[in-house]
Amino acid sequence: MFTGLVAELGRVHLIEKGESSAVFTFEAPHLISEIKVGDSVAVNGVCLTATSISGTQFSADVMVQTLSLTSLAQLSVGSFVNLELAAQLQARMGGHLVQGHIDGVASVVDLTPGEKWARFDLSVPAHLAKYIVNQGSICLDGVSLTVGSIEDETNVLTVWLIPETLERTNLSRKLPGDLVNIEVDVLAKYVERLMAKGDK
């Protein structure tokens, strides 16, 4: 379980592709002292398991299904990634409850700078738009954000990025057409499931 508060902006050091999986190695100089083999680490919002640690780097196996369902397949050596360690129950909870289970990907429409913030517009898949509500929570590439608006006719999601978010995450580097991992609020999915099943 995560909170969507990015702890470090890491980088891809190495990608080793196999037939049914890939091994990604990430640079994480600030977090590496807290990571142990077997720990869960959210990488751009995707929950991965650290399989080895060397110096300031950790590696993780990524299955083909994960590559096909997320934006991790677009990463290359040198790409910046948002990193977060699993939440600790004794710590103050920021952001919102994030599982690290990606529901789909959105396509960046535009990133428009402002005087004190930036407007971030993304086109989301129609089947996910129903879970998104104004002023609700959304997780984009592992970053917990508040929904500014969702346009029902076009399925364009707008969020506003403050300077802290722009500086500490990779969202400021996104260009039109880039893919961003989406995890919708899990509570919406539970409600849908309960309503669909009812007392059956």
N, C-alpha and C positions, 0 to 999 in steps of 0.2 A: 504494500500500500504506500502511496506517495501523496504529496500535497500540491504538486505543480509549482513549487518554488525552486527555481533552478539554483543549484549550489555552485556550479562551475561551468564555464564555457570551455569545453575540451576540444580536442582535434583528433581526426582520424589519422593514425600513424601507419597502419598497414591493413590491407584487405587480401585475404587468401581465399579464393573461390574454389569450391569443390562441386561435385555433381549434384548433391542434395543439400548442401549447406555452405556457409561461408564463415570464416573466422575473422572477426574485426578486432583490431588492436587500437586502443584509444589512449591518447595522452591526457592524464588527469593529475598534474603535479600538486594541486591543492588538496584533492580528495583522496589521493592514493593511500595515505597513511590510515584512512578509515575503512578501506575496502579489503575484504578477505575473500579468498576463494570460496565460492558458493553464495556470496552475497548478491542480492538483487540490486541492479543499478538501472535507472530509467535513462535511456539514451534517446533524445528527441521524443520522449514520451513512451518509448517501447521498453517494457520490462525485460532486461537481459540478465543472465547469470554470469558473474565473473568466473572464468575457468582457469585463469593463470594471472600472475602478477610479476612484473619485472621492472625494477626501478620506479619510474613515474608512470608506468603504463599497465593497463589491464586488458585482457582479451576476453571475448565472449563469442560463443557459437550462435549463428543466426540461421534458422532453418529456411528452406525455400519458400514455405508458405508465408513466413514473416516477411521475407523480401518482396513477395508478390502482393501482400496486403498493406504494406507500409511504404514510407518514403525512403527507408534505409537503402534500398537498391540504387537510389540516386547519389548516394555518398561516394566520394572519392578521397584519395589520400590528400590530407590537408583541409578537408571540410570541417567546419566548426559544428559542434554538437552540444546540445543542452544536456547537462548531467545532473542527476539528483539521486541521492541514496534513499533507501527505504525510510519511511517515517518512524520515529520512536514515540511510543505511547506517552512517555513521561515528559515530552517536549510540548511547547505551545504549538497548536495546530494553526498554520496559516494556509492560504489558498483554499482548496476544497479536496474532498476525497477523490483520489485518482488511483486507478488500478494498474495502469501501464498496459492495458489491453486495448489496442487501437481498434476503433470502429470503422475507420475508413480514412481516405485522404481528401483534402481540399486543394483546389488550385488557386494560387495567388492571383488576384485581379489587379491590385494596386497597393502601393505603400506610399501614402502622401504625407510628407513632413509638415508639421505645424510649428508654431512658436514654442510651445511647451509639450507637445505630444505629437504622435503620428497616427494617422488613420490607416487601418489595415483592413482591406476588403478581400474576401475570399469567396470563391464559388464552392458550395458544399454539395455533396450528393443529395438528391431529392429524398432518398429514404432515411437520411439522417436529419434533415431539416426539421422534421416534426418533433424532434427531441430538444430543439434549441428555442429558448424563450428570451425575450428582452430582459436584461438585467440578471439573467441566469448565469450559471457557471459553464465554462467550456475549457477544454485543455487542448492547446495547439502546440505541437512539437514539444510536449512536456511542460508547457507554460500555462499555469492557471490564470485565466482571464475572465473578465465580466463581459457578457454580450452587450454590445451597444445597440445593435438592431439586427433583425433578420428579415429580409425581404421575401415574402412568400411567393411572389410571382417569379422571381429570378433565382431564389435560393442563395442570394448573396448575403454573407455574414459580415458585419462590421464590428470591429473591436478597436479600442483606442489604446495605444502603447505610450506609457510614460517614459521619460528619459532613463529611469532606472532599468526598466525592461529592455529598452533599446540597447543599453550598454552591457547588460549582464547576460543577454541571450543572443541566439543567432537570428532572431526574427528581423533585425534591422538589415540583414544581408539578403533578404528574400527579394526575388525579382518576379515580375509577372510570368505566370506559367509554372513557377516552382511548385512542387507538391509539399504539403504540410500535413503531418499526422493529426488526426482528430480523435479525441475521446470525449463523447458526450457525457453528461451527468448521469451516473449509474442509477440514481433515484428515478429518473424518468423511465428508464427501461424496466425497473421493478414495477412501477405503477402500470405500465402498459401490459406487462405479463399478468398482473393480478386482475386487471379489468378484462383481459381476453379469456382467462381461465375461469374467473368467477367462482362459483360453487360447484363446478363440474367435477 
